[in-house]
Amino acid sequence: MSFLTLSNIQKSFGPVQVVKDFNMTIDKGEFVSFLGPSGCGKTTILRMIAGFEAPSGGSITIGGKSQTNLKPNQRNIGMVFQAYALFPNMNVADNVAFGLKVAGKPAAEIEARVKEMLGLIKLDHLAERYPYQMSGGQQQRVALARALAPKPQVLLLDEPLSALDAKIRVSLREEIRMIQQQLGITTVFVTHDQEEALSISDRIVVMNAGRADQIGTPFEIYNKPATRFVASFVGTLNLIEAKVVDTAANRISIGDQGITLREPLGAVKAGDTVSLALRPEAGSIAEGAKGDTALTGTVIASNFLGSVIRTRMKVGDAVISFDMFNGPGLVPPAVGETVTLRFTASDLLIIRE
C-alpha cells in the first residue's frame, strides 16, 4: 500500500532545473535508495521530503496527508546526516532524548524510550559519553537512535556512511537495514555508492540529470538496466558495439564473429549498429564452461583485484573484460594469448537508450 507519494515533483534553482517531473510511490515499511552521481538531484528530493527545500511544482503526501507546504518541524520525519550532527555539549543519552524533550514528552517516557533506543543500537553502556569520546561509527549509531526516538513516520538517511572507513561502512549498513526491518519504518536512503544501494534496498531509484532513469529491485537494476546510463553506472560493465547481420534471426557480429541473440533486435536493419551490455562475471574461459555463445580474442591486460582477476581481451575493435575467481591453482592467461570467452546468449543485453 502506497504510504509516501511524490507526484510531479520539480525543483529549480534560478534557471537551473535540478529535479524534473519526478513521480514515485513508496510502500509503508519499504527501504528505497536513491543512487546516482553528484548533481543528479537525489539529495534535493530527500531535502524536499524533509521540508528543507520547497518544491517548485508537484506534491508530497505521507499516509494520505499533504506535506508539501509544511515546515520541517511540522512533519513527522527522522533524518540522519552524513556529518552526524550530534550536540557536542550533550552526552549520548541527552542527544537521543533531545527530540522527545522538544516534543514535551513526560520524563518517564523519555527515559524508557532512550533506554530502548540505546539497546537497539547496542550502545547502552556508553550513555554517559560525549561525542568526542566516540568513534565515527558509534556517533552515527547515536544519530540514528536520535532520529528514531520520536517514532517518525519516515526515516531519511543522507549519505550517512560516506565519512566512515570501508569496514565500518559495511557493518553499519547491515545494522541500519536490520533495525529498519525490525521497526518496519519507511526509509529513504541517499547514496552514490552502488554496493550500498544494491545490498540493503528493497528498490533503487537510479537518478540521472534530475530524472529517474530506472526504478526497480536491486536484481532488476543490475541484471536488466533500462538505459545506457544505468548499465554503465551500476556495476562494472562491457559496452560493446555490434553490427546487425540479420534482424529476423537476431543475428549480430562483433568484429568478424557472429552471435545469435535471444532478445529481439527490434526496429533495426542489417548494417545498423547496436549497443550490447555484458557483465564481466558472465563469461568464463574454464574448460567445460556454461554457454551457448563464444568470442575469441587476444588478451591485452590482466589485473589482480583480490577475490577476482579481471582480464581484458580484444575482439575486433571491441575490448571485453571478464572475471576469474582467484584461487591458489589459478593461472590467468598471459598478455598476447588467444582465449575463447564463453557465455549464454541471454547474458548479452541490448541497450536501447
MIDO-848624 format. One line per field, with one value per residue (C-alpha): residue in one letter; residue number from 1; x, y, z; chain. Coordinates in steps of 0.1 Angstrom, whole numbers, plus 5000, padded with zeros to 4 digits. Example, Ala and Ser with C-alpha at 12.3 -4.5 7.8 and 13.67 -1.06 7.14 Angstrom:
res c(A  S)
n c(1  2)
px c(5123  5137)
py c(4955  4989)
pz c(5078  5071)
chain c(A  A)
//
This chain:
res c(M  S  F  L  T  L  S  N  I  Q  K  S  F  G  P  V  Q  V  V  K  D  F  N  M  T  I  D  K  G  E  F  V  S  F  L  G  P  S  G  C  G  K  T  T  I  L  R  M  I  A  G  F  E  A  P  S  G  G  S  I  T  I  G  G  K  S  Q  T  N  L  K  P  N  Q  R  N  I  G  M  V  F  Q  A  Y  A  L  F  P  N  M  N  V  A  D  N  V  A  F  G  L  K  V  A  G  K  P  A  A  E  I  E  A  R  V  K  E  M  L  G  L  I  K  L  D  H  L  A  E  R  Y  P  Y  Q  M  S  G  G  Q  Q  Q  R  V  A  L  A  R  A  L  A  P  K  P  Q  V  L  L  L  D  E  P  L  S  A  L  D  A  K  I  R  V  S  L  R  E  E  I  R  M  I  Q  Q  Q  L  G  I  T  T  V  F  V  T  H  D  Q  E  E  A  L  S  I  S  D  R  I  V  V  M  N  A  G  R  A  D  Q  I  G  T  P  F  E  I  Y  N  K  P  A  T  R  F  V  A  S  F  V  G  T  L  N  L  I  E  A  K  V  V  D  T  A  A  N  R  I  S  I  G  D  Q  G  I  T  L  R  E  P  L  G  A  V  K  A  G  D  T  V  S  L  A  L  R  P  E  A  G  S  I  A  E  G  A  K  G  D  T  A  L  T  G  T  V  I  A  S  N  F  L  G  S  V  I  R  T  R  M  K  V  G  D  A  V  I  S  F  D  M  F  N  G  P  G  L  V  P  P  A  V  G  E  T  V  T  L  R  F  T  A  S  D  L  L  I  I  R  E)
n c(1  2  3  4  5  6  7  8  9  10  11  12  13  14  15  16  17  18  19  20  21  22  23  24  25  26  27  28  29  30  31  32  33  34  35  36  37  38  39  40  41  42  43  44  45  46  47  48  49  50  51  52  53  54  55  56  57  58  59  60  61  62  63  64  65  66  67  68  69  70  71  72  73  74  75  76  77  78  79  80  81  82  83  84  85  86  87  88  89  90  91  92  93  94  95  96  97  98  99  100  101  102  103  104  105  106  107  108  109  110  111  112  113  114  115  116  117  118  119  120  121  122  123  124  125  126  127  128  129  130  131  132  133  134  135  136  137  138  139  140  141  142  143  144  145  146  147  148  149  150  151  152  153  154  155  156  157  158  159  160  161  162  163  164  165  166  167  168  169  170  171  172  173  174  175  176  177  178  179  180  181  182  183  184  185  186  187  188  189  190  191  192  193  194  195  196  197  198  199  200  201  202  203  204  205  206  207  208  209  210  211  212  213  214  215  216  217  218  219  220  221  222  223  224  225  226  227  228  229  230  231  232  233  234  235  236  237  238  239  240  241  242  243  244  245  246  247  248  249  250  251  252  253  254  255  256  257  258  259  260  261  262  263  264  265  266  267  268  269  270  271  272  273  274  275  276  277  278  279  280  281  282  283  284  285  286  287  288  289  290  291  292  293  294  295  296  297  298  299  300  301  302  303  304  305  306  307  308  309  310  311  312  313  314  315  316  317  318  319  320  321  322  323  324  325  326  327  328  329  330  331  332  333  334  335  336  337  338  339  340  341  342  343  344  345  346  347  348  349  350  351  352  353)
px c(5000  5013  5025  5049  5039  5059  5037  5052  5079  5100  5128  5146  5173  5171  5171  5186  5160  5176  5146  5124  5088  5097  5070  5071  5051  5068  5051  5049  5079  5098  5135  5142  5177  5183  5215  5234  5264  5269  5244  5218  5191  5189  5197  5174  5145  5154  5155  5121  5107  5122  5108  5143  5135  5101  5092  5089  5060  5042  5031  5043  5020  5027  4999  4975  4982  4998  5033  5041  5037  5046  5077  5103  5092  5056  5065  5069  5102  5136  5168  5203  5231  5265  5282  5265  5253  5253  5253  5289  5278  5254  5262  5248  5216  5208  5214  5189  5164  5166  5137  5115  5122  5114  5081  5073  5071  5070  5103  5095  5085  5117  5139  5122  5125  5162  5169  5151  5169  5204  5197  5186  5220  5239  5254  5235  5269  5280  5251  5272  5299  5302  5305  5342  5349  5334  5343  5327  5306  5294  5284  5264  5246  5237  5225  5203  5189  5181  5163  5142  5134  5103  5088  5088  5066  5096  5133  5156  5193  5215  5247  5252  5281  5303  5325  5334  5361  5352  5349  5327  5305  5297  5289  5268  5248  5239  5229  5208  5189  5184  5170  5148  5133  5128  5109  5092  5098  5095  5131  5147  5184  5206  5240  5264  5278  5262  5273  5254  5223  5224  5230  5203  5174  5140  5140  5166  5160  5189  5190  5205  5203  5173  5153  5148  5164  5151  5132  5135  5147  5185  5182  5163  5187  5218  5206  5182  5194  5169  5193  5229  5235  5221  5241  5273  5268  5257  5284  5312  5301  5313  5295  5301  5292  5279  5267  5233  5236  5200  5172  5147  5172  5185  5220  5248  5285  5313  5344  5341  5324  5287  5263  5226  5209  5179  5165  5147  5167  5136  5133  5168  5180  5211  5242  5229  5250  5235  5250  5253  5260  5279  5289  5325  5313  5290  5319  5343  5372  5372  5371  5335  5321  5285  5274  5260  5279  5316  5340  5377  5402  5437  5445  5458  5458  5452  5445  5446  5416  5419  5389  5389  5413  5399  5413  5408  5407  5404  5378  5380  5377  5360  5377  5359  5367  5359  5365  5380  5377  5410  5424  5458  5458  5446  5469  5455  5460  5491  5491  5492  5475  5444  5414  5378  5352  5320  5287  5250  5232  5209  5239  5241  5216  5206  5210  5183  5186)
py c(5000  5034  5054  5081  5097  5121  5135  5155  5169  5196  5218  5247  5270  5301  5290  5255  5227  5201  5178  5172  5159  5131  5106  5077  5059  5041  5015  5015  4998  4999  5007  5028  5040  5070  5062  5085  5107  5142  5167  5142  5155  5127  5148  5176  5151  5140  5176  5182  5152  5166  5201  5218  5227  5236  5220  5243  5221  5189  5175  5152  5131  5108  5085  5103  5137  5165  5176  5199  5232  5220  5232  5206  5206  5200  5168  5135  5127  5115  5124  5112  5133  5125  5146  5130  5165  5155  5181  5182  5196  5167  5131  5101  5098  5135  5135  5107  5123  5157  5154  5138  5167  5193  5174  5178  5141  5131  5123  5087  5081  5098  5077  5045  5054  5064  5031  5013  5031  5027  4990  4989  5003  4983  5014  5014  5011  5044  5065  5090  5095  5126  5126  5135  5103  5081  5067  5078  5046  5050  5086  5077  5050  5076  5099  5070  5064  5101  5102  5071  5081  5102  5074  5092  5081  5082  5079  5098  5090  5114  5095  5085  5062  5082  5096  5061  5037  5007  4980  5001  5011  4975  4966  4997  4995  4959  4972  5000  4975  4952  4980  4992  4958  4953  4986  4984  5021  5035  5046  5067  5064  5086  5073  5074  5040  5013  4985  5001  5005  4970  4953  4969  4982  4969  4992  5015  5048  5055  5092  5110  5147  5153  5123  5087  5066  5035  5024  4987  4960  4956  4924  4944  4974  4952  4925  4944  4980  5001  5027  5031  5053  5027  5000  5019  5034  5003  4976  4970  4965  4959  4981  4966  4980  4953  4952  4939  4910  4896  4913  4884  4859  4882  4878  4903  4904  4916  4921  4892  4869  4862  4858  4850  4870  4858  4892  4905  4932  4953  4981  4980  4968  4949  4971  4992  4994  4983  4986  4954  4951  4921  4918  4907  4878  4864  4849  4821  4805  4775  4741  4729  4764  4771  4788  4786  4816  4823  4851  4846  4873  4883  4891  4927  4931  4913  4930  4913  4925  4902  4878  4880  4886  4908  4902  4923  4908  4925  4912  4932  4968  4959  4954  4930  4924  4891  4879  4848  4838  4838  4806  4790  4769  4796  4805  4836  4839  4858  4890  4881  4848  4839  4828  4820  4835  4815  4828  4824  4845  4858  4874  4899  4927  4953  4988  5009  5043)
pz c(5000  4990  5020  5007  4974  4953  4924  4896  4918  4903  4917  4901  4915  4893  4857  4865  4869  4891  4896  4865  4869  4894  4903  4928  4954  4983  5004  5042  5056  5023  5021  4990  4979  4956  4937  4914  4908  4924  4910  4898  4921  4947  4978  4966  4965  5000  5013  4997  5016  5048  5042  5039  5003  4988  4955  4925  4915  4924  4958  4986  5008  5037  5049  5026  5042  5022  5034  5005  5024  5059  5077  5087  5124  5113  5096  5115  5099  5113  5095  5097  5081  5067  5094  5124  5137  5173  5200  5214  5248  5254  5263  5243  5264  5261  5224  5219  5243  5226  5201  5228  5252  5225  5219  5256  5265  5301  5318  5325  5288  5277  5300  5288  5251  5254  5271  5243  5216  5231  5235  5198  5187  5213  5230  5263  5281  5266  5276  5296  5269  5248  5210  5211  5231  5204  5171  5139  5136  5172  5166  5136  5156  5181  5153  5141  5175  5180  5146  5156  5192  5184  5163  5129  5100  5076  5081  5058  5055  5036  5027  5064  5058  5034  5062  5076  5066  5044  5071  5094  5064  5057  5093  5099  5067  5077  5111  5096  5074  5104  5125  5097  5092  5129  5133  5099  5092  5057  5048  5020  5017  4995  4983  4955  4964  4943  4966  4995  4974  4960  4993  5015  4994  4985  4955  4939  4921  4897  4892  4861  4855  4876  4864  4874  4847  4863  4894  4903  4927  4930  4908  4881  4882  4880  4856  4834  4831  4812  4798  4789  4819  4844  4827  4829  4864  4883  4885  4860  4825  4790  4765  4731  4697  4673  4637  4628  4603  4602  4621  4617  4630  4658  4643  4650  4646  4669  4649  4623  4648  4646  4675  4677  4704  4724  4729  4697  4679  4672  4647  4632  4599  4586  4588  4617  4649  4683  4718  4739  4776  4791  4827  4834  4856  4829  4808  4815  4798  4820  4804  4800  4810  4806  4775  4740  4727  4724  4714  4706  4712  4723  4760  4763  4802  4834  4868  4902  4923  4953  4950  4912  4884  4857  4823  4791  4757  4723  4698  4666  4678  4710  4743  4766  4803  4821  4857  4870  4907  4924  4938  4946  4914  4890  4862  4844  4806  4796  4776  4739  4745  4724  4745  4739  4762  4766  4779  4773  4746  4774  4791  4762  4768  4741  4754  4736  4752)
chain c(A  A  A  A  A  A  A  A  A  A  A  A  A  A  A  A  A  A  A  A  A  A  A  A  A  A  A  A  A  A  A  A  A  A  A  A  A  A  A  A  A  A  A  A  A  A  A  A  A  A  A  A  A  A  A  A  A  A  A  A  A  A  A  A  A  A  A  A  A  A  A  A  A  A  A  A  A  A  A  A  A  A  A  A  A  A  A  A  A  A  A  A  A  A  A  A  A  A  A  A  A  A  A  A  A  A  A  A  A  A  A  A  A  A  A  A  A  A  A  A  A  A  A  A  A  A  A  A  A  A  A  A  A  A  A  A  A  A  A  A  A  A  A  A  A  A  A  A  A  A  A  A  A  A  A  A  A  A  A  A  A  A  A  A  A  A  A  A  A  A  A  A  A  A  A  A  A  A  A  A  A  A  A  A  A  A  A  A  A  A  A  A  A  A  A  A  A  A  A  A  A  A  A  A  A  A  A  A  A  A  A  A  A  A  A  A  A  A  A  A  A  A  A  A  A  A  A  A  A  A  A  A  A  A  A  A  A  A  A  A  A  A  A  A  A  A  A  A  A  A  A  A  A  A  A  A  A  A  A  A  A  A  A  A  A  A  A  A  A  A  A  A  A  A  A  A  A  A  A  A  A  A  A  A  A  A  A  A  A  A  A  A  A  A  A  A  A  A  A  A  A  A  A  A  A  A  A  A  A  A  A  A  A  A  A  A  A  A  A  A  A  A  A  A  A  A  A  A  A  A  A  A  A  A  A  A  A  A  A  A  A  A  A  A  A  A  A  A  A  A  A  A  A)
//
